[in-house]
């Protein structure tokens, strides 16, 4: 799992470990990755992986051994209005979720076991942009195209995308500054379920993509239905 050192990625790693999976987490910072692995459990391994450093990706994948499932959750959140657009930071964020993801899958190809699968993390900003989401909207839109291409390119390995909505119990939501909390409440009231999705919802949806070998090339939206209303 690349990006499994915090947030949804870390919760996925913990849930997979509880189910008996052999989990490896990767992140840019060695100490952060090691601490994440310790929090997951004794058998969890950690290695450095920077999705904008091609040799780092190759080294990480080479150390993984045979791969049943590859989960890519890493993201750089470049959120700013276009009046404050910073090309270098935007380019890095987009490169990570496009070329970085594809490079990881490229190196994993000879290591995939039969019935292997890939799950990439996208975002609702691909379809529902918000002020300041130019970089994320671009990257998340590209993820859908990448998924469609790779589902053919790496077959029979399945390639799917999980698209979380606003996650009510995530650190980003719970620790949002006071001026942003009203936006989450407004989003909750517009959601047909009248509640934001939870980390548990996203984890369960990701496992559905991993486990069900009839699901392929699917962007699975987990948002309580707001994108369709």
trRosetta pair geometry for C-beta under 8 A, 3 or more apart (Angstrom, degrees):
i j d omega theta_ij theta_ji phi_ij phi_ji
1 4 3.6 59 114 -41 121 135
1 9 6.1 155 159 -168 120 98
1 12 6.6 173 -136 99 151 117
1 13 5.6 -145 55 -81 158 98
1 16 7.8 166 -43 26 139 154
1 23 6.4 -10 5 -164 119 93
1 24 6.7 166 24 83 69 56
1 25 5.3 -23 73 -107 101 62
1 26 6.8 -179 92 18 50 80
1 70 7.7 168 -88 -160 42 46
1 71 4.5 -8 -118 65 87 103
1 72 7.9 -167 -156 -74 55 30
1 73 6.8 10 -178 8 97 109
2 26 4.5 -27 -115 66 65 119
2 27 8.0 152 -164 -72 56 44
2 49 5.2 -90 -129 107 102 147
2 51 6.6 106 157 -68 134 110
2 57 8.0 10 -114 -126 151 85
2 60 7.0 83 -97 135 107 152
2 70 7.7 12 0 -175 99 90
2 71 7.4 -175 29 92 61 56
2 72 5.2 -1 60 -118 104 68
2 73 7.1 174 88 33 55 65
2 74 5.4 -52 132 -19 87 119
2 104 5.9 -95 -7 -125 158 156
3 9 4.4 -146 121 -90 79 160
3 26 7.2 0 -16 77 38 77
3 27 6.8 96 -110 -94 28 77
3 51 8.0 -3 -56 -31 101 132
3 71 7.9 -111 57 121 98 83
3 72 6.4 76 14 -171 125 45
3 73 3.6 -154 99 74 127 76
3 74 3.1 -149 -76 -58 117 64
3 75 7.0 66 -140 -5 142 63
3 121 7.5 -110 93 21 154 135
4 9 4.0 -136 -105 157 44 103
4 10 5.7 124 176 -80 61 46
4 12 6.5 -100 -123 70 101 100
4 13 4.3 99 -177 -50 126 128
4 23 7.4 -139 149 175 164 114
4 25 3.6 -116 83 -129 113 100
4 26 6.8 69 29 31 92 52
4 27 7.3 -121 56 -50 52 96
4 36 6.6 148 119 149 73 141
4 71 7.2 75 -66 89 112 114
4 73 6.4 96 -70 38 59 127
5 9 6.7 7 22 97 41 125
5 10 6.1 -12 142 -73 13 103
5 25 5.7 135 -67 156 67 125
5 26 7.6 -89 -37 98 105 23
5 27 3.6 -10 -16 -51 147 145
5 29 7.6 154 158 55 167 89
5 32 5.1 66 173 137 140 100
5 33 5.2 -75 -96 -96 128 56
5 35 7.9 71 -160 69 98 83
5 36 4.0 -130 -138 -39 65 159
5 46 7.8 76 -94 -136 101 116
6 9 6.7 42 63 56 40 103
6 10 5.2 1 -117 -22 11 128
6 27 7.7 77 -3 -105 88 145
6 32 7.4 -37 -40 177 107 119
6 36 6.9 -99 -51 -96 56 126
6 171 7.9 -53 172 25 102 145
7 10 6.1 113 50 17 36 98
7 11 7.3 -73 136 0 35 99
7 73 7.5 -169 90 150 109 129
7 170 6.5 28 -145 -154 86 109
7 171 6.5 -103 -97 28 76 111
7 172 7.4 27 -117 -22 116 105
8 11 5.6 -57 -147 40 36 111
8 12 6.2 41 153 -23 68 104
8 73 6.0 -153 89 -157 97 138
8 121 7.3 134 89 -119 135 147
8 164 6.8 -142 -92 -30 162 161
8 167 7.0 178 -73 -45 113 170
8 170 7.0 -30 -54 -111 87 120
8 199 6.4 -163 -110 -135 75 89
8 202 5.7 -54 -141 114 124 147
8 203 7.6 -162 -162 -65 84 77
9 12 5.7 -53 -151 34 31 113
9 13 6.5 33 151 -20 64 104
9 25 7.4 118 147 -139 108 107
9 71 7.3 161 -132 124 85 116
9 73 3.6 -179 -81 77 108 151
9 74 7.4 35 -67 -63 156 52
9 121 7.9 -89 -70 -30 93 152
10 13 5.5 -50 -150 33 35 114
10 14 6.5 35 152 -19 65 103
10 25 7.4 39 -104 -129 65 148
10 36 5.6 -113 -114 -149 109 111
10 39 7.3 9 -170 89 119 128
10 40 7.4 -134 -162 -72 75 98
11 14 5.6 -50 -148 35 35 112
11 15 6.3 33 154 -18 66 106
11 199 5.0 -67 165 178 173 126
11 202 7.9 75 89 79 131 110
11 203 5.9 -102 128 -71 105 123
12 15 5.8 -57 -146 38 31 109
12 16 6.2 29 156 -18 66 108
12 71 6.3 -135 134 144 150 163
12 73 7.0 169 24 -51 143 149
12 203 5.6 -175 -96 -118 67 88
12 206 5.9 -36 -119 86 123 160
13 16 5.9 -56 -146 38 28 109
13 17 6.3 31 155 -22 63 108
13 23 5.1 125 -154 176 84 148
13 25 5.3 -1 -107 -75 153 118
13 36 7.2 59 70 159 159 106
13 40 4.9 -64 133 -108 109 134
13 44 6.7 73 170 -134 114 137
14 17 5.7 -55 -149 34 30 113
14 18 6.6 33 153 -22 64 103
14 39 7.4 -51 -84 125 112 87
14 40 5.3 -138 -87 -126 64 73
14 41 7.6 126 -129 -21 64 100
15 18 5.7 -51 -152 31 33 114
15 19 6.7 26 152 -13 63 107
15 203 4.8 110 -9 -170 167 137
15 207 7.4 -100 129 -55 130 125
16 19 5.7 -61 -154 40 34 109
16 21 4.0 -46 167 47 94 138
16 23 5.2 120 96 -79 120 123
17 20 7.8 86 -179 -43 31 10
17 21 6.3 -84 -81 60 33 81
17 23 5.2 -70 -70 3 89 136
17 40 5.0 144 -30 170 158 97
17 41 4.6 163 170 18 143 134
17 43 7.1 162 -143 65 103 99
17 44 5.8 -41 -96 -66 135 111
21 68 7.8 -126 -142 60 107 137
22 43 6.4 -90 -125 147 71 119
22 45 8.0 20 172 4 86 105
23 40 6.1 -108 84 161 140 151
23 41 8.0 86 42 47 121 105
23 43 7.5 98 35 105 78 88
23 44 4.8 -19 77 -120 102 90
23 45 7.3 -180 99 31 53 68
24 44 7.3 161 -93 -168 32 66
24 45 4.5 -21 -110 73 83 100
24 46 7.1 168 -162 -86 66 25
24 47 6.5 5 -180 9 112 103
24 63 7.7 170 -157 107 154 95
24 64 5.5 -147 45 -119 159 89
25 33 6.0 -176 107 -154 97 84
25 36 5.3 -102 107 110 157 124
25 37 5.6 -161 39 -74 115 82
25 40 6.9 161 -21 -26 133 150
25 44 6.6 19 -3 175 104 113
25 45 7.5 175 24 89 64 50
25 46 5.3 -21 67 -108 87 78
25 47 8.0 165 85 29 45 60
26 33 6.4 -5 -144 -126 28 132
26 46 7.2 152 -87 -160 41 60
26 47 5.4 -23 -104 74 90 78
26 48 6.8 56 -155 154 84 11
26 49 3.3 20 169 18 130 126
26 60 5.0 47 -118 -152 146 140
27 32 5.3 -81 101 97 146 110
27 33 4.3 -172 40 -74 99 94
27 36 6.8 99 -8 11 137 147
27 46 7.7 -27 21 -162 92 105
27 48 7.2 -60 77 -130 48 49
27 49 6.7 42 -11 49 10 78
27 74 7.6 163 -115 -102 65 112
28 32 7.8 21 65 53 64 130
28 48 6.8 37 -157 -159 24 85
28 49 7.3 -76 -74 81 46 42
28 50 4.6 66 -114 -93 89 88
29 32 3.9 61 85 16 115 113
29 33 6.4 172 86 -14 58 85
29 48 7.7 -139 92 -119 5 93
30 33 5.8 -59 -147 37 28 110
30 34 6.3 26 157 -18 65 108
30 46 7.9 119 -159 131 56 116
30 48 5.3 -38 -81 -71 79 109
31 34 5.8 -54 -146 37 30 111
31 35 6.3 29 156 -17 64 107
32 35 5.9 -56 -147 38 29 110
32 36 6.3 32 153 -22 64 106
33 36 5.7 -54 -149 34 31 113
33 37 6.4 31 154 -19 64 105
33 46 4.0 150 146 -178 95 120
33 47 6.7 -91 156 60 152 15
33 48 6.4 -154 6 -83 157 51
34 37 5.7 -54 -150 35 32 111
34 38 6.5 32 153 -19 64 104
34 46 5.0 -167 -85 72 43 152
35 38 5.7 -52 -150 35 34 112
35 39 6.5 31 153 -18 65 106
36 39 5.8 -59 -151 37 32 110
36 40 6.6 35 150 -25 65 103
36 46 6.4 127 66 -102 92 130
37 40 5.6 -52 -151 28 35 114
37 44 4.3 -167 -158 115 77 104
37 45 6.1 -36 -138 161 140 9
37 46 3.7 -117 -33 -39 136 111
38 44 7.7 -139 -53 70 18 114
40 44 3.8 55 86 -32 127 167
41 44 5.1 105 59 -13 71 106
47 59 7.5 -153 166 122 129 91
47 60 5.0 159 108 -125 126 79
47 63 5.4 136 -85 76 161 146
48 56 6.2 -79 123 -155 95 109
48 59 7.7 7 76 95 88 124
48 60 6.9 -123 88 -79 47 104
49 56 5.6 145 -139 147 43 99
49 57 6.1 73 -156 -101 95 51
49 59 7.9 -164 -97 75 75 85
49 60 3.8 25 -88 -71 111 160
49 74 8.0 -128 106 -55 105 150
49 104 7.8 59 -177 -104 133 117
50 53 3.9 46 82 18 113 114
50 56 4.5 34 38 90 84 163
50 57 7.6 -95 70 -49 50 74
51 57 6.4 71 -116 -80 49 114
51 74 5.4 162 -14 92 140 150
51 95 7.9 160 124 118 90 77
51 96 4.4 84 96 -148 121 80
51 97 7.8 61 131 -58 148 37
51 100 3.0 63 169 -170 100 140
51 101 7.0 20 -157 -50 132 51
51 103 7.5 151 -156 56 72 116
51 104 6.9 -41 -119 -41 95 119
52 92 5.9 -23 -86 -151 158 84
52 95 5.5 67 -110 108 100 121
52 96 5.6 -55 -52 -80 93 80
52 100 5.9 -52 -65 -78 50 122
53 56 3.7 51 97 9 113 122
53 57 6.8 164 88 -18 62 80
54 57 5.7 -50 -152 31 36 112
54 58 6.6 34 153 -17 66 104
54 103 5.8 -110 -126 -162 83 153
55 58 5.6 -52 -148 37 36 112
55 59 6.3 38 153 -20 67 106
56 59 5.8 -55 -147 37 29 111
56 60 6.3 31 155 -21 64 107
57 60 5.8 -57 -150 35 29 111
57 61 6.4 21 158 -12 66 108
57 100 6.9 -171 -79 -155 139 72
57 103 5.0 66 108 120 165 114
57 104 5.3 -113 -161 -82 118 71
57 107 6.1 160 134 7 95 147
58 61 6.1 -59 -146 40 28 105
58 62 6.1 31 157 -23 65 111
58 103 8.0 -72 -53 162 76 105
58 107 5.1 -163 -112 -113 62 148
59 62 5.8 -57 -145 35 28 113
59 63 6.6 22 159 -17 62 109
60 63 6.2 -67 -157 35 27 106
60 64 7.0 36 148 -38 62 104
60 104 7.8 -31 81 -124 121 97
61 64 5.6 -48 -157 10 39 121
61 67 7.9 -37 -154 -51 85 142
61 104 6.4 164 -64 -153 124 66
61 107 4.0 130 62 117 160 120
61 108 5.3 -119 -146 -72 128 71
61 111 6.8 -177 171 17 96 150
62 107 7.2 -71 -47 173 74 121
64 67 5.8 30 127 -75 130 101
64 108 7.7 -14 61 -114 146 91
64 111 6.5 87 83 159 107 158
65 111 7.0 140 133 -157 25 120
66 111 5.7 -170 -122 -176 35 80
66 112 7.9 72 -164 -161 69 8
66 113 5.2 61 175 -59 111 103
67 70 5.7 21 172 -57 137 94
67 108 5.5 -41 40 -161 162 107
67 111 4.7 66 4 122 103 104
67 112 5.4 -46 74 -97 98 50
67 113 6.5 -163 76 -4 42 84
67 116 6.1 62 107 -135 82 135
68 113 5.3 -20 -92 40 60 126
68 115 7.7 -7 -152 95 81 85
68 116 5.7 -158 -163 -112 31 79
68 117 7.9 -1 151 28 62 72
69 116 6.5 -175 -77 -158 42 71
69 117 5.4 -6 -117 64 84 80
69 118 7.4 163 -162 -89 61 31
69 119 7.1 9 -177 4 106 99
69 210 5.0 10 -121 -140 150 114
70 104 6.8 169 175 139 136 110
70 105 6.7 161 95 -99 153 71
70 108 5.3 -10 -66 -141 153 170
70 112 7.8 -71 -17 -95 115 96
70 116 7.5 37 -4 174 90 112
70 117 7.7 -153 33 102 68 44
70 118 4.8 -16 68 -112 98 80
70 119 7.6 178 91 29 53 59
71 118 7.7 169 -82 -160 35 52
71 119 5.0 -6 -116 64 77 99
71 121 7.9 52 177 -35 83 96
71 206 7.0 45 -126 -175 130 128
71 210 7.8 -36 -72 -80 108 122
72 101 5.0 102 159 -125 163 95
72 104 6.2 144 -93 73 124 152
72 105 8.0 -61 -40 -50 140 94
72 118 7.2 12 -2 -174 107 97
72 119 7.2 -172 28 94 69 53
72 120 4.7 -12 64 -116 112 69
72 121 6.4 -141 100 10 65 82
73 121 4.6 60 -123 -11 58 143
74 96 6.2 -107 119 168 110 119
74 97 7.6 -157 93 -82 78 73
74 100 7.3 -79 82 127 130 140
75 93 7.5 31 -177 -156 65 91
75 96 7.2 142 -129 108 30 132
75 97 6.5 28 -112 -73 72 118
75 121 6.8 -86 -47 96 115 122
75 123 7.9 81 -119 -43 151 129
75 136 8.0 40 -171 -121 122 98
75 139 7.8 131 -138 122 92 149
76 89 7.7 -149 145 -178 129 78
76 92 6.0 -28 71 115 171 95
76 93 3.8 -129 81 -107 110 82
76 96 5.5 114 -2 22 109 153
76 97 7.9 -133 25 -28 82 100
77 93 7.4 140 -55 -127 6 133
77 136 6.9 8 -137 -76 63 122
78 86 7.4 -128 -160 59 122 101
78 89 5.0 151 -118 138 130 103
78 90 5.4 -171 123 -92 160 57
78 92 7.8 126 -51 67 136 88
78 93 4.3 -123 -3 -27 120 156
78 135 4.1 -14 82 74 113 163
78 136 7.0 -179 59 -44 70 79
79 132 4.7 50 180 147 78 114
79 133 6.5 -10 -125 -90 86 54
79 135 7.5 -124 -77 47 38 110
79 136 6.7 2 -83 -17 81 126
80 84 4.5 -94 166 89 120 112
80 85 6.8 168 99 -87 110 39
80 86 7.0 40 60 5 152 98
80 132 5.5 165 70 -146 2 94
80 135 7.9 38 36 1 81 121
81 84 5.4 76 63 21 76 94
81 85 7.7 -85 112 -48 46 72
81 131 6.2 -12 -98 174 90 93
81 132 5.2 -52 -64 -85 53 76
82 85 4.9 1 -155 -46 51 115
82 134 5.8 85 -78 -34 91 152
85 90 6.7 -6 -168 -34 86 142
85 134 7.0 -31 -106 67 110 150
86 89 4.3 35 100 25 116 112
86 90 6.2 155 82 -16 61 91
87 90 5.7 -62 -141 43 29 110
87 91 5.9 32 162 -24 68 108
88 91 5.8 -53 -145 34 26 111
88 92 6.6 26 155 -19 61 105
89 92 5.8 -52 -150 33 32 111
89 93 6.5 30 154 -17 64 106
89 135 7.7 -51 116 -100 84 161
90 93 5.9 -58 -149 37 32 110
90 94 6.2 23 158 -12 67 109
90 134 7.4 -25 -126 103 132 102
90 135 4.3 -136 -132 -102 88 118
90 138 7.8 48 -177 48 106 143
91 94 6.0 -60 -144 42 29 105
91 95 5.9 33 157 -24 66 111
92 95 5.7 -55 -142 36 27 113
92 96 6.4 34 157 -26 62 103
93 96 5.9 -51 -155 26 28 114
93 97 7.0 3 159 1 61 108
93 135 5.1 51 80 164 141 127
93 136 7.4 -61 151 -75 137 60
93 139 6.0 -90 134 -55 90 147
94 97 6.4 -70 -151 46 32 95
94 98 5.9 5 161 0 71 121
94 135 6.4 -121 -50 -163 94 83
94 138 5.7 -31 -104 108 123 115
94 139 4.7 -144 -113 -82 64 93
94 142 7.0 83 -161 14 93 153
95 98 6.3 -76 -137 49 24 95
95 99 5.2 -28 -164 38 71 114
95 100 6.2 85 137 -25 67 100
96 99 7.9 -22 -65 58 9 76
96 100 4.4 -12 -154 13 40 150
96 101 7.7 70 147 -30 50 81
96 139 7.8 3 66 -139 82 137
97 100 6.6 4 -40 51 16 109
97 101 5.8 19 -168 -22 38 121
97 120 8.0 111 -162 -177 83 117
97 139 4.2 71 63 -175 141 115
97 140 7.4 -32 147 -69 154 46
97 142 6.8 118 110 77 100 115
97 143 6.0 -54 161 -69 109 104
98 101 6.4 -44 -130 31 6 103
98 102 6.6 -5 157 -7 50 111
98 139 6.7 -126 -37 -139 95 75
98 142 4.8 -33 -93 136 114 141
98 143 7.5 -118 -87 -71 67 59
98 146 6.3 -166 -137 -63 67 140
99 102 5.7 -59 -143 43 30 110
99 103 6.0 34 157 -25 67 108
100 103 5.8 -55 -145 33 27 111
100 104 6.6 29 156 -20 62 104
101 104 5.9 -56 -155 32 31 112
101 105 6.7 24 153 -13 65 107
101 120 5.6 47 -156 -122 141 126
101 143 7.3 53 29 -117 169 86
101 146 6.4 75 91 148 129 158
102 105 5.8 -58 -151 40 34 108
102 106 6.2 43 149 -27 67 105
102 146 6.2 -119 -68 -150 102 122
102 150 7.2 -153 -117 -75 83 125
103 106 5.3 -48 -147 31 33 119
103 107 6.6 25 158 -12 65 103
104 107 6.2 -60 -152 39 29 103
104 108 6.3 25 152 -19 64 113
105 108 5.5 -59 -143 39 33 112
105 109 7.0 62 154 -53 62 82
105 118 5.8 9 -109 -108 115 157
105 150 6.2 -1 135 -144 164 142
105 154 6.5 -90 165 -62 118 158
105 159 7.6 24 -130 -107 149 124
106 109 6.2 -29 -166 -15 30 113
107 111 7.9 11 137 8 64 120
108 111 5.3 -84 -162 54 56 107
108 112 6.0 71 145 -53 90 90
108 118 7.8 130 85 -88 150 114
109 112 6.2 -40 -152 0 29 112
109 154 6.4 -128 -109 -132 99 109
109 157 7.7 -125 -123 -7 67 154
112 116 3.7 -129 -167 39 100 164
112 154 7.9 104 -10 174 163 116
112 157 5.3 -35 -179 -91 164 129
113 116 5.1 127 57 -59 61 103
115 213 5.9 -55 -146 -102 100 133
116 157 5.0 -23 85 -121 96 96
116 158 7.7 -171 104 29 49 73
117 157 6.4 166 -101 -172 35 72
117 158 4.2 -17 -118 65 96 97
117 159 7.2 -179 -164 -74 69 33
117 160 7.0 3 179 11 116 101
117 209 7.1 -175 148 142 143 79
117 210 5.6 174 74 -134 134 54
117 213 7.7 -144 -59 -107 126 69
118 150 7.2 -49 64 132 147 139
118 154 7.6 42 -1 86 134 151
118 157 6.4 51 -11 155 99 112
118 158 7.0 -166 29 96 66 54
118 159 4.6 -4 63 -113 110 74
118 160 7.2 165 88 29 61 58
119 160 5.4 -18 -109 74 73 89
119 161 7.1 142 -162 -106 63 23
119 162 5.8 31 180 -16 113 104
119 206 5.7 110 156 -153 164 89
119 209 5.1 106 -99 105 120 134
119 210 6.2 -62 -30 -66 130 84
120 143 5.6 -165 126 -161 131 111
120 146 7.2 -8 41 95 175 120
120 147 6.2 -140 40 -79 128 102
120 159 7.3 18 -6 -174 106 90
120 160 7.5 -174 26 96 72 41
120 161 5.0 -31 71 -107 88 79
120 162 7.6 -174 86 23 39 70
121 143 7.8 -71 95 -148 35 157
121 161 7.3 133 -115 -160 12 75
121 162 5.6 -28 -110 66 64 93
121 163 8.0 141 -165 -89 54 38
121 164 7.4 -12 -155 2 100 103
122 126 6.0 -14 170 -24 120 137
122 140 4.6 102 -171 -151 86 87
122 143 4.2 -173 -97 89 101 148
122 144 6.6 52 -110 -53 155 77
122 161 4.7 32 -11 176 117 124
122 162 7.1 174 27 79 76 41
122 163 4.7 -26 76 -96 104 84
122 219 6.3 -25 34 -140 150 109
123 126 6.3 135 78 -17 63 88
123 136 6.0 -42 76 171 151 108
123 139 7.9 41 28 89 118 95
123 140 4.2 -92 49 -101 86 144
123 163 6.3 166 -99 -148 8 77
123 164 7.1 -28 -114 56 62 71
124 127 6.2 -68 -172 50 60 90
124 128 5.0 -16 153 44 98 109
124 140 7.7 -23 45 162 17 160
124 163 6.1 112 -66 167 60 103
124 164 7.6 -86 -26 94 96 41
124 165 5.6 49 -43 -109 141 62
124 221 7.2 82 -94 -140 88 106
124 223 6.1 85 -82 -88 134 143
124 227 6.2 -142 -138 -79 109 121
125 128 6.4 -81 -108 76 33 61
125 129 5.3 62 -165 -104 79 55
125 130 6.6 -82 -113 12 99 83
125 133 4.4 -141 -146 176 135 138
125 136 4.6 49 73 115 158 105
125 137 4.3 -108 147 -82 101 70
125 140 5.3 117 70 32 86 148
126 137 6.2 150 -95 -152 31 60
126 140 3.8 -122 -57 119 95 104
126 141 4.4 151 -140 -72 90 60
126 143 7.2 -99 -78 46 139 101
126 144 6.2 115 -170 -20 155 124
126 163 7.4 -79 27 -130 124 128
127 227 6.1 60 92 -150 140 119
128 227 6.3 -126 -29 -114 127 87
129 133 4.7 -170 -156 78 78 124
129 134 7.5 49 -155 -81 131 42
129 137 4.3 3 -99 -90 108 145
130 133 4.7 84 52 -16 69 129
133 136 4.8 -67 -163 57 80 108
133 137 4.8 86 129 -33 97 101
134 137 5.9 -57 -140 36 21 110
134 138 6.4 21 159 -19 59 108
135 138 5.9 -58 -153 35 28 111
135 139 6.4 21 156 -14 65 109
136 139 5.7 -56 -142 41 33 108
136 140 5.9 25 162 -14 68 112
137 140 6.1 -58 -137 43 25 105
137 141 6.2 28 160 -20 62 109
138 141 6.0 -58 -149 35 25 110
138 142 6.5 25 154 -19 61 108
139 142 5.7 -58 -153 35 31 113
139 143 6.7 41 149 -30 64 99
140 143 5.4 -37 -151 18 39 119
140 144 7.5 43 152 -19 59 93
140 163 7.8 93 -167 -125 117 100
141 144 6.1 -50 -166 25 39 110
141 145 7.2 31 145 -8 66 104
142 145 5.7 -57 -155 41 42 110
142 146 6.0 45 149 -23 73 107
143 146 5.5 -55 -145 38 32 114
143 147 6.3 37 154 -24 65 104
143 161 5.8 120 143 -124 111 140
144 147 5.7 -50 -148 32 30 113
144 148 6.6 29 154 -17 62 105
144 161 6.5 -94 -94 19 59 166
144 219 5.6 -21 -112 -65 97 140
145 148 5.8 -55 -148 35 32 110
145 149 6.4 28 156 -15 66 108
146 149 5.9 -60 -149 40 29 109
146 150 6.0 20 160 -13 67 113
147 150 6.1 -62 -140 42 25 104
147 151 6.2 34 160 -31 64 105
147 159 5.3 -173 -151 131 70 107
147 160 6.8 44 -154 -144 127 17
147 161 4.8 -79 -74 -34 154 114
147 217 6.1 138 144 -137 96 60
147 219 6.8 140 65 -67 163 86
148 151 6.0 -49 -148 23 26 115
148 152 7.6 14 155 -4 56 102
148 217 5.8 70 -111 -150 56 111
149 152 6.4 -71 -170 40 34 101
149 153 5.8 23 149 -18 74 120
150 153 5.0 -60 -129 46 40 111
150 154 5.3 1 -178 8 80 111
150 159 4.5 75 103 -39 109 177
151 154 7.5 -50 -111 48 13 83
151 155 6.7 44 161 -64 49 93
151 158 7.0 10 -130 -153 87 49
151 159 4.5 -131 -76 51 70 104
151 216 5.5 126 -151 165 120 97
151 217 3.8 0 -83 -73 173 100
152 155 6.0 -30 -152 -18 27 117
154 157 4.5 -42 134 58 105 117
154 159 6.5 90 56 -41 120 123
158 213 6.8 -166 -28 -142 146 60
158 215 6.9 85 -177 92 145 60
158 216 4.4 -112 -137 -105 99 92
158 217 7.9 -112 -160 -24 77 59
159 216 7.0 53 43 -159 52 78
159 217 6.5 40 76 -78 80 58
160 209 4.3 -142 85 -161 151 125
160 215 6.1 21 -81 133 144 102
160 216 6.7 -120 -64 -134 92 30
160 217 6.9 -86 -94 -32 63 9
160 218 5.0 -7 -133 55 104 78
160 219 7.6 174 -172 -80 71 31
160 220 6.5 24 171 -8 119 106
161 218 7.2 -151 39 99 69 46
161 219 4.4 -14 73 -110 114 71
161 220 7.0 176 89 21 56 68
162 202 6.7 97 166 -164 134 86
162 205 5.9 126 -134 113 112 110
162 206 5.1 -27 -72 -89 154 83
162 209 6.4 -129 -65 -2 95 152
162 220 5.5 -26 -114 66 57 100
162 222 6.7 -6 -171 1 91 118
163 219 5.3 39 -25 174 127 94
163 220 6.4 175 21 82 82 43
163 221 4.5 -32 77 -101 117 63
163 222 6.8 158 79 18 57 68
163 223 7.4 -37 116 -36 90 110
164 167 5.8 -8 168 -54 131 107
164 197 6.7 -142 -159 81 85 140
164 202 4.9 1 -101 -109 120 126
164 222 5.3 -25 -112 67 57 103
164 223 7.2 130 177 -73 36 76
165 191 7.7 115 148 -108 160 130
165 196 7.0 -147 109 -154 110 78
165 197 5.3 112 56 11 103 121
165 221 7.3 59 -47 179 92 85
165 222 6.3 -129 4 101 84 55
165 223 2.8 111 -50 -120 130 83
165 224 6.2 -85 45 16 158 87
165 226 6.4 106 -128 35 147 119
165 227 7.5 -144 -87 -32 113 102
166 173 6.3 107 176 -90 93 125
166 184 6.0 -176 169 -129 149 86
166 187 5.4 67 19 119 151 154
166 188 7.9 -96 84 -62 132 73
166 196 5.1 -70 100 -141 94 121
166 197 7.3 138 78 34 49 84
166 223 7.5 69 19 -139 62 86
167 170 3.9 72 92 -24 113 119
167 172 7.5 76 58 53 98 104
167 173 6.1 -150 84 -13 61 133
167 196 6.6 129 -159 152 14 113
167 197 5.8 -53 -110 87 61 86
167 198 6.6 77 -161 -150 82 18
167 199 5.9 71 -176 -68 128 62
167 201 8.0 -167 -125 56 90 106
167 202 6.3 -33 -103 -26 125 137
168 173 5.7 -128 -147 121 25 163
168 184 7.6 128 -115 -180 69 121
168 188 7.4 69 -95 -93 116 117
168 195 6.8 -46 -41 171 156 80
168 196 3.3 139 -58 81 102 119
168 197 6.7 168 -2 68 92 32
168 198 5.9 -44 49 -88 99 63
169 173 7.1 -6 -12 65 6 127
169 174 6.7 25 -156 -48 40 118
169 198 5.2 25 16 -140 117 83
169 199 5.5 -84 78 -8 107 99
170 173 4.8 88 60 11 83 100
170 174 6.8 -167 87 -2 39 91
170 199 6.3 133 -75 -68 75 98
171 174 5.9 -61 -133 47 30 104
171 175 5.4 1 175 6 70 120
172 175 6.8 -62 -124 51 14 91
172 176 6.7 45 156 -65 54 88
173 176 5.8 -25 -156 -23 30 115
173 184 5.8 117 -148 -120 98 151
173 196 7.1 159 -141 133 162 165
176 180 4.3 -109 172 87 116 118
176 181 5.5 151 93 -74 117 70
176 184 6.5 153 31 -23 162 134
177 180 5.2 81 61 11 75 104
177 181 7.6 -129 98 -27 38 86
178 181 5.7 -42 -150 6 38 117
179 182 7.5 -46 -179 16 35 105
180 183 5.4 -46 -170 26 61 117
180 184 7.0 58 140 -17 78 98
181 184 5.7 -51 -157 34 45 110
181 185 6.5 43 148 -17 71 105
182 185 5.6 -56 -148 38 37 112
182 186 6.2 39 153 -21 69 104
183 186 5.7 -51 -147 36 32 112
183 187 6.4 34 152 -21 63 105
184 187 5.5 -52 -148 36 33 113
184 188 6.4 38 151 -23 64 103
184 196 6.9 -20 -174 -63 96 146
185 188 5.5 -49 -149 31 34 114
185 189 6.6 29 155 -16 65 104
186 189 6.0 -57 -149 36 31 107
186 190 6.5 22 155 -12 64 110
187 190 5.9 -64 -150 41 31 106
187 191 6.5 40 152 -35 66 104
187 196 6.9 53 106 -89 107 103
187 226 7.0 -1 -171 -117 83 166
188 191 5.7 -52 -152 19 32 116
188 194 6.8 48 162 -175 81 44
188 195 6.2 0 -154 -130 101 24
188 196 5.2 -64 -96 -41 95 87
189 194 7.0 16 -124 -133 40 73
190 226 6.0 71 113 -130 93 113
190 229 7.4 177 163 96 84 121
191 194 6.3 -178 83 -67 85 18
191 195 6.7 -98 90 51 133 28
191 196 6.8 145 2 -84 163 47
191 223 7.2 -137 -126 150 115 76
191 224 4.2 29 -177 107 124 134
191 225 6.5 116 -168 60 74 80
191 226 4.6 -59 -107 -63 74 109
191 229 8.0 137 -136 44 33 138
192 224 6.3 -179 52 149 74 84
192 225 4.1 -35 32 85 123 136
192 226 7.0 -166 -1 -72 78 54
192 229 5.7 151 -48 -40 106 153
193 224 4.0 -107 23 -158 122 106
193 225 6.3 130 -22 21 90 111
195 224 6.5 -168 74 -114 61 146
196 224 6.8 -116 -135 -20 26 145
197 201 4.3 -111 -171 72 99 150
197 202 6.5 101 138 -47 125 86
197 222 5.4 115 -146 145 166 90
197 223 6.2 -95 -20 -118 129 24
197 224 5.5 -152 -53 -38 86 95
198 201 4.8 112 55 -2 70 99
198 202 7.4 -138 99 0 44 84
199 202 5.8 -58 -153 37 36 109
199 203 6.2 36 152 -20 69 107
200 203 5.7 -53 -144 37 32 112
200 204 6.2 31 158 -19 65 107
201 204 6.0 -59 -149 37 27 109
201 205 6.4 25 155 -17 64 109
201 222 5.6 160 137 179 105 125
202 205 5.7 -56 -147 38 31 111
202 206 6.4 33 154 -21 65 105
202 222 5.4 159 -98 94 66 154
203 206 5.8 -56 -150 34 30 112
203 207 6.5 29 154 -17 64 105
204 207 5.8 -54 -150 37 32 110
204 208 6.6 40 149 -26 63 101
205 208 5.5 -47 -153 27 35 117
205 209 6.9 33 151 -15 63 100
205 220 5.6 -179 175 131 114 132
205 222 4.6 -129 -15 -73 167 136
206 209 5.8 -54 -157 35 36 109
206 210 6.5 32 148 -17 67 107
207 210 5.4 -55 -145 39 37 112
207 211 5.7 20 163 -11 72 116
208 211 6.3 -64 -134 44 23 100
208 212 5.7 1 177 -3 64 120
208 215 7.2 51 140 7 83 163
208 220 7.4 163 82 -147 117 167
209 212 6.9 -56 -118 42 18 95
209 215 5.7 -109 -128 104 59 137
209 218 7.0 -151 -116 70 105 112
209 220 6.0 -138 -66 1 119 145
212 215 4.6 57 96 1 110 111
215 218 5.3 -58 -176 13 95 141
215 220 7.9 17 -179 -60 139 124
221 227 5.6 -74 178 31 155 147
223 226 5.1 -92 139 34 114 94
223 227 5.5 78 66 -14 150 101
225 228 5.6 -65 -168 45 70 104
225 229 6.0 53 139 -18 90 115
226 229 5.8 -74 -144 42 37 104
